[in-house]
Amino acid sequence: MSEWKMLSTPAGLSECLREWDDLEKNYQQIQDTHRLYKQKLEEVTKLQDSCSGAIARQRKKLKELAVSLAECKENHPTPKLSPEEMDAIAEMEDLMKDRANSFSEMEAFLPKKNGLYLTLVLGNVNVTLLNKQSKFAYKDEYEKFKLALTVILFVFSFTCRFLFSYRPEGTLYQMFRNQFLSYCLYQSFVQFLQYYYQSGCLYRLRALGERHNMDLTVEGFQSWMWRGLTFLLPFLFFCHFWQLYNSITLFKMFQLPECKEWQVLMCGCSYMVLFMGNVFTTLGVVYQKYMNNQDKSKSL
């Protein structure tokens, strides 16, 4: 009631009018700023499209040039080419490789089509982050999220393995239960190692001011990361081959006379697919990182 009396007085009303005038001026500034923001956003979108198109055209021209150089070397063997021409071709090929790496760096900050997984989950929604700070924050939060899930999985696996058993006592279930829970515990341990490896790489890249603080798979891989990776790989491959062991165990269980459940066979097939996919993916990534590291060593 006292506040209402104060506002109803001439002094209170004039104060409200002044406040409203200030808000009105500020609102106009907000509108102008937002209008400028939309204008700049349209300009950024046009620049993105222009840059992406130019990169695509350059890549196409580089591929055509690489084919032409290969044909030139085939049609003109080494004796027919002078040392200067051979040096020029070699230098051009090195520059073309550097150009491809440069384009990959540029495309890291440009919108691009989602991969198969993101397309299935999100469709064609653009999820590209356009600055280094956002990329690092996203990667850092993602690693923390994985760590939290790893801790939850470890706690539940440990509890079920050593403390509680809440299922009906079936023969097939008891045959596979301890093996599966032990595998879950070991998988959580490997995920702990992966977290500390990834977070250590991210921290060091940021501390060193490296450009690739988001992508640690190929382009952002540095020679000093081999020390951590070579330590991690044996644990990863042991986990992969444990998946193979789980698959073989389930296949053998399916052949037992007391096995009547189709889920046993399907779980065995799932573990076999998981094993093959993980092994081939890990080998492919390691090979790409090794080749990229070799190229960087040669360039230095």
ZIPE-V973886 format. One record per pair of residues at least 4 apart in sequence whose ideal C-beta (glycine too) atoms are under 6 Angstrom apart, sorted by the first residue. I is the first residue (numbers start at 1). GAP is how many residues later the second one is. If there is no record, write none. Layout:
i:I gap:GAP
i:I gap:GAP
This chain:
i:6 gap:6
i:7 gap:5
i:48 gap:62
i:48 gap:63
i:52 gap:58
i:55 gap:48
i:62 gap:34
i:69 gap:20
i:72 gap:4
i:76 gap:4
i:76 gap:5
i:81 gap:4
i:81 gap:5
i:104 gap:115
i:109 gap:21
i:111 gap:15
i:111 gap:17
i:114 gap:4
i:114 gap:5
i:118 gap:4
i:129 gap:5
i:129 gap:6
i:129 gap:9
i:135 gap:79
i:136 gap:4
i:136 gap:77
i:139 gap:75
i:143 gap:52
i:143 gap:55
i:143 gap:56
i:147 gap:48
i:150 gap:38
i:150 gap:41
i:153 gap:4
i:153 gap:35
i:154 gap:34
i:157 gap:4
i:157 gap:24
i:157 gap:27
i:157 gap:28
i:159 gap:4
i:159 gap:5
i:160 gap:21
i:161 gap:20
i:171 gap:87
i:172 gap:81
i:172 gap:87
i:173 gap:4
i:176 gap:4
i:183 gap:59
i:187 gap:52
i:190 gap:45
i:190 gap:49
i:193 gap:39
i:193 gap:42
i:195 gap:4
i:196 gap:4
i:197 gap:31
i:197 gap:35
i:201 gap:15
i:201 gap:24
i:205 gap:5
i:205 gap:8
i:206 gap:7
i:212 gap:7
i:212 gap:8
i:215 gap:4
i:215 gap:5
i:216 gap:4
i:218 gap:70
i:218 gap:74
i:221 gap:4
i:221 gap:68
i:221 gap:71
i:223 gap:70
i:225 gap:4
i:226 gap:4
i:232 gap:4
i:240 gap:35
i:240 gap:38
i:240 gap:39
i:243 gap:28
i:243 gap:31
i:243 gap:32
i:244 gap:31
i:246 gap:25
i:247 gap:21
i:247 gap:24
i:247 gap:25
i:250 gap:14
i:250 gap:17
i:250 gap:18
i:251 gap:17
i:253 gap:6
i:253 gap:11
i:254 gap:5
i:254 gap:10
i:254 gap:11
i:259 gap:5
i:263 gap:4
i:277 gap:4
